Amino acid sequence: MKVLLVLPVLVPMTTAVLSLLSFPRVGQRAGRHPALGLVGSVVQLAVGVVLLRAVHRGGIQSTQLGGWPAPYGITFVVDLFSALMVLLSGVIAVATSIYSLSDIDRERRARGFYPLMHVLLMGANGVFVTGDLFNLYVWFEVTLIASFVLLVLGNERPQMQGAIKYVAMNLISSALFLTGLGILYGSVHALNLADLSLKLPSLAPPIRITLAMIFLVAFGIKAAVFPLFFWLPDSYHTPPVTVTALFAGLLTKVGVYALVRIFTLVFVADGEATHALLLGIAAFTMAVGVLGAVSHREVRRILAFHSVSQVGYMVMGLGLFTASSLSGAIFFVLHHAIIKSNLFLISGIMRSDRRDVPLDLQGGLLARSPGLSACFLVTALSLAGMPPLSGFWGKLMLVRSGLEVGSRGAAAVVATSLAVGLVTLISMTKIWNEAFWKPAPAEADLAAREGGARRRALLYAPVVLLTALGFALGMAPEPLLAVVRRAAAQLAEPTEYVRTVLGEGRP
């Protein structure tokens, strides 16, 4: 067994267990919790770096847990796309761990915030490295349980209201997923992804398309695509900012990852029909999400609707289904996770009382917090896709891919993506004008969070780091683009993936 492939799951699991062993009672100091959480996140980031380097140099890596050969055992397999997602998980983990040292109160720490956070990371990484659908279901459930408890931690009324929709929709997703697994196994007697890629084309087209639609809905709920997205805006603005930033960086990306993996490896025989549907879903997701952002006046709700809208760009790359469009989708996933997590972290610094209030009651941040204002401006412009920031390169690759495809559907989704980009810029300008540029209302206490130098440093450090990382991706994108193009080539031509998992004797 190649231990490196197991470490993305083993490290957060070990961190969670160690945190539980030092578990404090409510009202007591959190002991070693925060330090353990941060160290575990840093180690996970280091594992992501080493894993990406190993896969980049040595090709796709696979191992079988328990000694059973594929396709019968538990397979862990890491290609460049998986390795990039594990690295992204580490980046988000470190940023939110640092921020949590000031943002998460003693009661939430005592109720298990850090063990739950690392169980969530374990589940997400499990999704990224698993090589079979049943274990993908298991890791999804691990992620769901941890995220639900994190969402309601603190037992505040708004959190409970948001959690009801969140858990209801995700339970529907899980039920559909399990139904699809049963039908799939009953049809081809396989759940290993590489094995399915060989066996599924032998099924009758109606059964293949039905299965594809079941998994599209199941994963579409988790990715928050149209029309299955309404749980996200109602839940992302209720928990502490650390939790929201963690969710924004990872949860929808887990759903998008599953969509990309299964529709590039398993459900490819009916690509003309399924990918045309994905293009339509992408266009509506972009448009409805950005219209929801324009219609709201609270910062975190606006950002939550933008999360929906931006998922549409990722699905657009999958729907176009070319090597260049898949490159754009992967780059966009990485860009968006960093940028959107950062925007949510910034939103938590904007108010001392941590509440999400209408923009009418905000203002004056440019004068009081010029550093925070600069970070917000760079990150917001990147979200809108302004050149030469990272969002521009992702959208450019997707638009060029759509124009190269040349079909009516591709042209329509390209036009939609350009219009949505413009409206996104207008929406982010609204936040800038109301919260940063205009003077603060006299009757509102809108100062940035008070606190000592240490507390401010813990809040600002991850924001500065993510801003610098996002800016670097825009100003010098080529090193990442080179890796992303190789990752997309592996997705577009999965022969290497199949042979690595099943052995050289299989096609």
Secondary structure, 3 states (H helix, E strand, C coil): CCHHHHHHHHHHHHHHHHHHHCCCCCCCCCCCHHHHHHHHHHHHHHHHHHHHHHHHHHCCEEEEECCCCCCCCEEEEECHHHHHHHHHHHHHHHHHHHHHHHHCCHHHHHCCHHHHHHHHHHHHHHHHHECEHHHHHHHHHHHHHHHHHHHHCCCCHHHHHHHHHHHHHHHHHHHHHHHHHHHHHHHHCCCEHHHHHHHHHHCCHHHHHHHHHHHHHHHHHHHCCCCCCCHHHHHCCCCCHHHHHHHHHHHHHHHHHHHHHHHHHCCCCCHHHHHHHHHHHHHHHHHHHHHHHHHCCEHHHHHHHHHHHHHHHHHHHHHHCCHHHHHHHHHHHHHHHHHHHHHHHHHHHCCCCCCCCEHHHCCCHHHHCHHHHHHHHHHHHHHHCCCCCHHHHHHHHHHHHHHHHCCHHHHHHHHHHHHHHHHHHHHHHHHHHHHHHCCCCCCCCCCCCCCCHHHHHHHHHHHHHHHHHHHHHHHCCHHHHHHHHHHHHHHHCCHHHHHHHHCCCCC
